Amino acid sequence: MNRKLFRIDEVSRGIPTAVAGSAPEVRAAQRHVEIMQELRALRALTAPHEQVTQRMLDAYKTLIGEAQKLKTELDLITEAINQTKRELATVHITGFKGPEMTRVTNELDAVVNGTEDATQNILNAAEEIDQLANTLGAAVKSEHEQGLASDIQDKVVKIFEACNFQDLTGQRITKVVATLHFIEEHINRMMEIWGGMDAFHEFEPEAFAQRQGDAKLLNGPKLVGEAGHASQDDIDALFN
């Protein structure tokens, strides 16, 4: 069964009406048809733009998420850089330029000088023993006594050989000092890369741990020219 097509259906569908009417009614109907056609055309134009806009919004959301992740990574890198600067400032100011590192360098120099002096005394004493043993060997007559003098000279030779430790000790300590200078040089280079000392003023270097208890009272061995130590004369005066 076919539904009857009314005039309003014909007008809304853009079908020219076959029913005669007055001129104003015809113009109004045509105007209505034109408006409906424009609305349909406008809807057709706006629908794709709505889709593009949604895709753009999704893309923006994705970019924002990636930017947030990148910012988090950059914050971690910034914190790592600041921590590195803090450590460099600590090593440079408190370490290499501080009293502790100066003390370490002086201690190493004292080791070299002390072993050198002690070795020289040992060598002088061993040389005198060798001469005395030689004189003694020439003075005694029995074979047994001459053998004892020869044994003394053999032991003196072993003392001479053992005194090579001083040269080896000096060489090894010199390598340690050279390594410290190497580290200091490269730390200075890293600080220059970061902008020199001016870039480290805002960082407070960590201080060396203060000695506590009895350890706080230990200040020896005494270095040459160092004050605050009792001399042997002071100790002798105390007992006298």
C-alpha positions in Angstrom: 0.0 0.0 0.0 1.5 3.3 -1.1 1.6 6.2 1.3 0.1 9.4 0.1 2.8 12.1 -0.6 1.8 15.3 0.9 2.9 18.7 -0.2 5.2 19.3 2.7 7.1 16.1 1.7 7.5 17.3 -1.8 8.8 20.6 -0.6 11.3 19.1 1.9 12.6 16.7 -0.8 13.0 19.5 -3.3 10.3 18.1 -5.6 8.6 21.0 -7.4 5.0 21.0 -6.4 2.4 20.5 -9.1 -0.3 22.1 -7.0 -0.9 25.6 -8.1 -0.7 28.3 -5.5 -0.1 32.0 -5.0 3.2 33.5 -6.0 4.3 34.2 -2.3 3.6 30.6 -1.4 5.6 29.3 -4.4 8.5 31.6 -3.5 8.4 30.6 0.1 8.4 26.9 -0.9 11.4 27.4 -3.2 13.2 29.4 -0.5 12.6 26.6 1.9 14.0 24.1 -0.6 17.1 26.2 -1.2 17.7 26.5 2.6 17.4 22.8 3.0 19.8 22.1 0.2 22.3 24.6 1.7 22.0 22.9 5.0 22.7 19.5 3.5 25.7 20.9 1.6 27.0 22.5 4.8 26.6 19.3 6.7 28.5 17.5 4.0 31.3 20.0 4.2 31.6 20.0 8.0 31.5 16.2 8.5 35.1 15.6 7.1 36.5 18.6 9.1 35.1 17.1 12.3 37.0 13.9 11.5 40.2 15.7 10.7 39.9 17.7 13.9 39.5 14.5 15.9 42.6 13.0 14.3 44.5 16.2 15.1 43.4 16.0 18.7 44.5 12.4 19.0 47.9 13.3 17.4 48.3 16.3 19.8 47.5 14.0 22.7 50.2 11.6 21.5 52.7 14.4 21.1 51.9 15.7 24.6 52.5 12.3 26.1 55.8 11.9 24.3 56.8 15.5 25.4 56.0 14.6 29.0 58.2 11.5 28.8 61.0 13.5 27.2 60.7 16.1 30.0 61.0 13.4 32.6 64.2 12.1 30.9 65.6 15.6 30.7 64.9 16.2 34.4 66.9 13.0 35.2 69.7 14.1 33.0 69.8 17.5 34.6 69.9 16.0 38.1 72.7 13.7 37.0 74.7 16.7 35.6 74.2 18.6 38.9 75.3 15.6 40.9 78.3 15.3 38.7 79.2 19.0 39.2 78.8 18.5 43.0 81.1 15.6 43.0 83.7 17.4 40.8 83.5 20.4 43.1 84.1 18.2 46.1 87.1 16.5 44.6 88.6 19.7 43.2 88.1 22.0 46.2 88.1 19.7 49.2 90.3 17.0 47.6 93.1 18.2 45.3 93.1 21.7 46.6 92.3 20.9 50.2 94.5 20.2 53.2 93.8 16.5 53.1 95.3 16.0 49.6 98.2 18.3 50.5 98.8 16.1 53.5 98.7 12.9 51.3 101.3 14.4 48.9 103.6 15.4 51.8 103.2 11.9 53.3 104.2 10.2 50.1 107.2 12.5 49.8 108.1 11.7 53.5 107.9 8.0 52.6 110.4 8.4 49.8 112.7 10.6 51.9 112.4 8.4 55.0 113.2 5.2 53.1 116.0 6.9 51.3 117.7 8.0 54.5 117.1 4.7 56.3 118.5 2.8 53.3 121.5 5.0 53.2 122.2 4.3 56.9 121.7 0.6 56.4 124.1 0.6 53.4 126.7 2.5 55.4 126.5 0.2 58.3 126.6 -2.9 56.1 129.6 -1.5 54.3 131.4 -1.0 57.6 130.5 -4.6 58.7 131.8 -5.9 55.4 135.1 -4.1 56.0 135.3 -5.4 59.6 134.5 -8.9 58.5 137.2 -8.7 55.9 139.7 -7.5 58.5 138.6 -10.1 60.9 139.0 -12.9 58.3 142.5 -11.8 57.5 143.4 -11.7 61.3 142.2 -15.1 62.4 144.1 -18.2 61.7 141.7 -21.1 62.0 139.6 -22.2 59.1 136.5 -22.2 61.2 136.9 -18.5 62.1 137.7 -17.6 58.6 134.5 -19.3 57.5 132.5 -17.3 60.0 134.0 -14.1 58.6 133.1 -15.2 55.1 129.5 -16.0 56.2 129.2 -12.4 57.7 130.3 -11.0 54.3 127.7 -13.1 52.5 125.0 -11.8 54.8 126.2 -8.3 54.1 125.8 -8.9 50.4 122.2 -10.0 51.0 121.7 -6.7 52.9 123.0 -4.8 49.9 120.6 -6.7 47.6 117.6 -6.1 49.9 118.2 -2.4 50.0 117.0 -2.3 46.4 113.5 -1.9 48.0 114.2 1.8 48.4 114.6 2.4 44.7 111.5 0.3 43.9 109.5 2.0 46.5 110.5 5.4 45.2 109.5 4.4 41.6 106.1 3.1 42.7 105.3 6.1 44.8 106.3 8.3 41.9 103.8 6.5 39.7 101.1 7.0 42.4 101.8 10.7 42.5 101.8 10.9 38.7 98.4 9.1 38.7 97.1 11.6 41.2 98.3 14.5 39.0 96.7 12.8 35.9 93.4 12.6 37.7 93.6 16.2 38.9 94.4 17.4 35.4 91.4 15.6 33.8 89.1 16.8 36.6 90.2 20.3 35.9 89.5 19.7 32.2 86.0 18.5 33.0 85.4 21.6 35.1 86.5 23.7 32.2 84.0 21.9 30.0 81.3 22.8 32.4 82.3 26.5 32.4 85.2 26.7 34.8 85.1 27.4 38.5 82.3 30.0 38.1 79.9 27.2 37.2 80.6 25.4 40.5 80.1 28.3 43.0 76.5 27.2 43.7 77.5 23.7 44.7 78.6 23.1 48.2 81.3 20.5 48.3 81.1 17.7 50.8 83.6 17.9 53.6 85.8 15.1 54.7 84.6 13.2 57.7 86.0 14.6 60.9 88.0 12.2 63.0 86.4 11.3 66.3 87.7 10.0 69.7 91.3 8.9 69.9 91.7 9.1 66.2 91.3 12.8 66.5 94.4 13.0 68.7 96.7 11.1 66.2 98.7 13.6 64.2 101.9 11.6 63.4 104.2 10.8 61.9 105.6 14.3 62.0 106.4 15.8 58.6 109.4 18.1 58.1 108.6 21.6 59.3 105.2 20.6 60.8 104.2 22.1 64.1 102.2 20.6 66.8 104.4 17.6 67.6 106.6 16.8 70.6 110.3 16.4 69.8 112.6 14.0 71.5 114.1 16.9 73.4 110.6 17.7 74.8 110.2 14.1 75.9 113.7 14.0 77.5 112.9 17.2 79.4 109.7 15.7 80.7 111.5 12.8 82.2 114.3 14.9 83.6 
